[in-house]
Amino acid sequence: MAESFKILSQAQLFVLPVSIYKVPSRPITQGGKTIQAIIKTMQLCNQSASTSIVKEINVVKKGESVSDKNRIAFWYTLNALESEVFPCGFTLEEGDSVVASNLNGVISISLFGVEMY
C-alpha cells in the first residue's frame, strides 16, 4: 500500500456548508483498490480583526448528509487574528468528506495527513 503525506485541503469557510475535502476515488484502471485517508492535523485561522465563529465541522460518510451524528465541532469561537491547531486521527474511506461552515468573519481551514492507496 503506497502512502502520500501531504496537504489534503486548504479552504476558506463560508456561511453555507461546503465540502472541504473528499477522499478521491481510484480509477478502475489502477487495480480497483480503494483510497483511504487519515487526517493528522486540522488548523483553523481567523483572519478577521474581531471574534469569529466556526458554525460546524462534520465528517460525513459517503452517501450520507451533514447531520448532528457526524458533527465534530459546533459553534467554535476563534478570537481576532487567532489560529488553532487540532491533532486528529480521522480515518476516512473513499467518498467520505469533511464539510464545514462559519457564522461570521474570514476563517480558513487546513487539513494535513496521508492518503493511502
Secondary structure, 3 states (H helix, E strand, C coil): CCEEEEEEEEEECCCCCEEEEECCCCCHHHCCCCCEEEEEEEEEEECCCCCEEEEEEEEECCCCCCCHHHEEEEEEEECCCCEEEEEEEEEEECCCEEEEEECCCCEEEEEEEEEEC
